Amino acid sequence: MWDTQFGDKFEAVIRDLYDSYMRLSKEWIESNDLKINLKKTTLLDYSNGPDCYKDIKKYLSFLNEKTLDLYIEGHYVFEFKTRVKNINAVEQKIDGYKNREDTSNGRVSVIKCLNDLFGMRIVWKQISLEHKDVDNFMKERLSDIQYKCINSSKNGYKATHIYFRYNDPVYKNKVYPWELQLWNPEDADNNKKSHAKYKQGYTKWEKEVKEAD
């Protein structure tokens, strides 16, 4: 595990990011008229309904405008990056879920699938953390925020993912989650290769869609 000083810094980072998520989510709720229930809406509804498609495009535009200056202290102990998913990548992800038997060919809630429209990544520079360490720390020190902590390691990719959720009881299912990836330094190269492989698949999918059109 980590020492007390590092634990305090890690808690501060998570709280800073969660505060940004809550602040912008509140702004999104106040500015968005549709307020779709993302838990009850499935990917099939989302891809077939014009309002759903309009909602996702509007949210991506909102993220591109509002997250440009997102910054947290502590770059001397980690590398921090952010990205907003583009609409074509969203469409590819939806298509992928619609062809998976484990999601009943797309009959899965939007909030479960589109949980990474805004993604953040921390790559530690001075420490390596096991998933169980992060999970236990979150439970002990950050139980007052709404999140899910997932071991997302598979097929050579090694990371812990934390998903922030809006904590308002009325609107909690009407705001998209944010994803925070935590990488250890020794896993960074392989993880980047894994992402590059995914992007190759996305490029192939985009080409096939264009050719079909």
LOZA-922040 format. One record per residue (C-alpha): residue number from 1; x, y, z. Coordinates in Angstrom, 3 decimals. Layout:
BEGIN
R  num        px        py        pz
R  NUM         X         Y         Z
...
//
This chain:
BEGIN
R  num        px        py        pz
R    1     0.000     0.000     0.000
R    2     1.064     3.669     0.146
R    3     2.151     5.904     2.995
R    4    -0.099     8.417     4.745
R    5     1.171    11.417     2.775
R    6     0.509     9.744    -0.561
R    7    -2.896     8.549     0.627
R    8    -3.865    12.116     1.510
R    9    -2.762    13.303    -1.946
R   10    -4.659    10.517    -3.680
R   11    -7.838    11.344    -1.753
R   12    -7.465    15.027    -2.656
R   13    -7.096    14.168    -6.352
R   14   -10.215    11.991    -6.375
R   15   -12.229    14.620    -4.545
R   16   -11.068    17.376    -6.924
R   17   -12.102    15.316    -9.947
R   18   -15.402    14.311    -8.394
R   19   -16.169    17.930    -7.500
R   20   -15.557    18.888   -11.147
R   21   -17.834    16.069   -12.270
R   22   -20.613    17.122    -9.893
R   23   -20.306    20.802   -10.817
R   24   -20.472    20.180   -14.562
R   25   -23.186    17.545   -14.193
R   26   -25.343    20.050   -12.353
R   27   -24.735    22.576   -15.124
R   28   -25.646    19.944   -17.716
R   29   -28.906    19.095   -15.947
R   30   -29.868    22.768   -15.751
R   31   -29.126    23.388   -19.444
R   32   -30.497    20.161   -20.940
R   33   -34.233    19.934   -21.675
R   34   -34.405    16.250   -22.655
R   35   -33.329    14.649   -19.340
R   36   -33.459    11.084   -20.655
R   37   -33.480     8.262   -18.096
R   38   -30.230     6.572   -19.105
R   39   -30.850     3.545   -16.903
R   40   -34.219     2.687   -18.432
R   41   -33.149     3.541   -21.979
R   42   -31.383     0.720   -23.831
R   43   -28.857     0.996   -26.636
R   44   -31.549    -0.102   -29.088
R   45   -33.718     2.817   -27.977
R   46   -30.711     5.083   -28.139
R   47   -29.702     4.236   -31.686
R   48   -33.274     4.244   -32.987
R   49   -34.570     7.347   -31.231
R   50   -33.760    10.815   -32.626
R   51   -33.999    12.415   -29.181
R   52   -31.416    10.021   -27.764
R   53   -28.984    10.707   -30.574
R   54   -29.523    14.440   -30.169
R   55   -28.829    14.095   -26.438
R   56   -25.458    12.383   -26.892
R   57   -24.249    14.877   -29.496
R   58   -25.248    17.778   -27.281
R   59   -23.457    16.256   -24.283
R   60   -20.249    15.681   -26.247
R   61   -20.341    19.301   -27.385
R   62   -20.895    20.363   -23.774
R   63   -17.869    18.329   -22.635
R   64   -15.621    19.737   -25.345
R   65   -16.468    23.249   -24.222
R   66   -16.460    22.789   -20.447
R   67   -13.547    20.433   -19.755
R   68   -10.790    22.251   -21.618
R   69    -9.392    23.790   -18.440
R   70    -9.826    20.768   -16.167
R   71    -6.677    20.610   -14.081
R   72    -5.597    18.957   -10.856
R   73    -2.522    19.466    -8.697
R   74     0.132    16.793    -8.407
R   75     1.673    16.277   -11.821
R   76     4.996    15.573   -10.133
R   77     3.681    12.178    -8.952
R   78     1.536    11.253   -11.954
R   79     0.772    11.942   -15.601
R   80    -2.776    13.222   -16.116
R   81    -4.675    13.205   -19.406
R   82    -8.281    13.687   -20.485
R   83   -10.287    13.070   -23.618
R   84   -13.839    13.430   -24.907
R   85   -15.089    10.481   -26.954
R   86   -16.063    11.444   -30.496
R   87   -19.465    10.603   -31.934
R   88   -18.125     8.028   -34.398
R   89   -16.440     6.108   -31.589
R   90   -19.732     6.195   -29.673
R   91   -21.576     4.763   -32.676
R   92   -18.979     2.010   -33.025
R   93   -19.325     1.087   -29.363
R   94   -23.117     0.908   -29.661
R   95   -22.835    -1.261   -32.770
R   96   -20.432    -3.550   -30.928
R   97   -22.850    -4.039   -28.040
R   98   -25.710    -4.705   -30.470
R   99   -23.765    -7.698   -31.813
R  100   -22.946    -9.219   -28.417
R  101   -25.003   -12.099   -27.064
R  102   -24.077   -11.240   -23.461
R  103   -25.892    -7.911   -23.837
R  104   -28.936    -9.468   -25.558
R  105   -27.944    -7.768   -28.809
R  106   -28.027    -4.256   -27.458
R  107   -30.683    -4.576   -24.779
R  108   -28.419    -3.030   -22.176
R  109   -28.875     0.316   -20.452
R  110   -27.166     3.372   -21.889
R  111   -25.695     4.307   -18.511
R  112   -23.901     0.951   -18.322
R  113   -22.397     1.130   -21.807
R  114   -21.721     4.824   -22.403
R  115   -19.823     5.317   -19.154
R  116   -16.664     6.747   -20.716
R  117   -17.839     9.680   -22.815
R  118   -15.440    11.733   -20.750
R  119   -12.312     9.803   -19.836
R  120    -9.459    10.709   -17.517
R  121    -6.212     8.827   -17.020
R  122    -3.637     8.862   -14.270
R  123    -0.310     7.082   -14.797
R  124     1.628     6.928   -11.545
R  125     5.302     7.884   -11.632
R  126     6.530     6.893    -8.174
R  127     4.293     4.046    -7.051
R  128     2.426     0.948    -8.257
R  129    -1.014     0.091    -6.879
R  130    -2.894    -3.205    -6.921
R  131    -6.599    -3.026    -7.679
R  132    -7.482    -4.324    -4.222
R  133    -5.454    -1.499    -2.649
R  134    -7.332     1.151    -4.618
R  135   -10.686    -0.512    -3.972
R  136   -10.082    -0.763    -0.223
R  137    -8.830     2.816    -0.052
R  138   -11.905     4.122    -1.851
R  139   -14.179     2.251     0.554
R  140   -12.305     3.531     3.603
R  141   -11.720     7.158     2.627
R  142   -14.228     8.052    -0.102
R  143   -17.421     6.216     0.787
R  144   -19.342     9.522     0.769
R  145   -19.100     9.951    -3.018
R  146   -20.968     7.982    -5.694
R  147   -18.634     5.752    -7.689
R  148   -17.826     2.255    -8.925
R  149   -14.303     0.845    -8.710
R  150   -13.671    -1.889   -11.287
R  151   -10.721    -4.154   -12.043
R  152   -10.609    -3.676   -15.822
R  153    -7.541    -5.833   -16.458
R  154    -7.933    -8.258   -19.358
R  155    -6.162    -9.351   -22.553
R  156    -2.873    -7.723   -21.569
R  157    -4.483    -4.480   -20.436
R  158    -3.987    -3.754   -16.720
R  159    -5.821    -0.942   -14.973
R  160    -8.299     0.036   -12.328
R  161   -11.228     2.077   -13.567
R  162   -13.257     4.369   -11.334
R  163   -16.640     5.556   -12.599
R  164   -18.135     8.706   -11.088
R  165   -21.919     8.838   -10.749
R  166   -24.175    11.828   -10.078
R  167   -25.493    11.628    -6.520
R  168   -28.737    13.589    -6.817
R  169   -31.640    11.116    -6.202
R  170   -33.847    12.807    -8.799
R  171   -31.330    13.098   -11.617
R  172   -28.782    10.352   -10.835
R  173   -29.869     8.271   -13.855
R  174   -30.065    11.268   -16.199
R  175   -26.385    12.190   -16.188
R  176   -23.628    10.246   -17.937
R  177   -20.833     8.802   -15.771
R  178   -17.185     9.784   -16.124
R  179   -14.353     7.278   -16.281
R  180   -11.010     7.577   -14.481
R  181    -8.305     5.078   -15.457
R  182    -5.477     4.343   -13.022
R  183    -2.340     2.881   -14.619
R  184     0.856     1.682   -13.028
R  185     4.045     2.868   -14.782
R  186     5.182    -0.665   -15.663
R  187     1.866    -1.297   -17.476
R  188     1.774     1.917   -19.512
R  189     3.467     0.612   -22.667
R  190     1.293    -2.493   -22.958
R  191    -1.832    -0.495   -22.175
R  192    -1.035     1.980   -24.929
R  193    -0.546    -0.917   -27.351
R  194    -3.926    -2.275   -26.283
R  195    -5.547     1.104   -26.991
R  196    -3.784     1.275   -30.367
R  197    -5.174    -2.150   -31.262
R  198    -8.668    -0.963   -30.367
R  199    -8.214     2.147   -32.530
R  200    -7.200    -0.065   -35.465
R  201   -10.498    -1.912   -35.077
R  202   -12.332     1.407   -34.905
R  203   -10.610     2.653   -38.087
R  204   -11.631    -0.543   -39.876
R  205   -15.219    -0.164   -38.647
R  206   -15.345     3.488   -39.765
R  207   -14.052     2.548   -43.233
R  208   -16.640    -0.211   -43.595
R  209   -19.440     2.170   -42.587
R  210   -18.330     4.766   -45.114
R  211   -18.112     2.160   -47.858
R  212   -21.591     0.885   -46.991
R  213   -22.963     4.438   -47.170
//
